[in-house]
Amino acid sequence: MNDIKQFLRSNALRPTKQRIVIAGYLFDGTDKHVTAESLSTELAKRKHIISLATIYNTLHDFYENGLLKKLTLSADRVYFDTNTDDHHHFYSEKEQFLIDINKNIKVNGLPKTPKNKKINKVEVIVHLDK
């Protein structure tokens, strides 16, 4: 628990009880893709009842501090990824989950960039059949 508190402090975040619980789940060493709703469900299974608003705010705090990557799939479907390195994803629309794709794949046929602009990065989400 002290490691999580220090982790939060070192990332300019106050270690509240809720943040400690959420960080303990998210940053356990395995890559995760979560929505606020799926995280709420997982935490409830572990007997941690945290309001959806608090979970949503905490995910955004973690994102704003560079601890999570935000993937907006639609207006009502936002995922947060614990792997913040550049990489691609498969998205299963039926089961509503993401799977990482190796970042070393090459994406060909990119459009010409506007004048005085350059491509910063390319991240692909491949949507799978329902």
ABEGO torsion letter per residue (X at the ends): XAAAAAAAAAAGBBBBAAAAAAAAAABAGBBBBBBAAAAAAAAAAAGBBBBAAAAAAAAAAAAAAGABBBBBABAABBBBBABABBBBBBBBAAAGBBBBBBAABBBBGBBBBBBGBBBABBBBBBBBBX
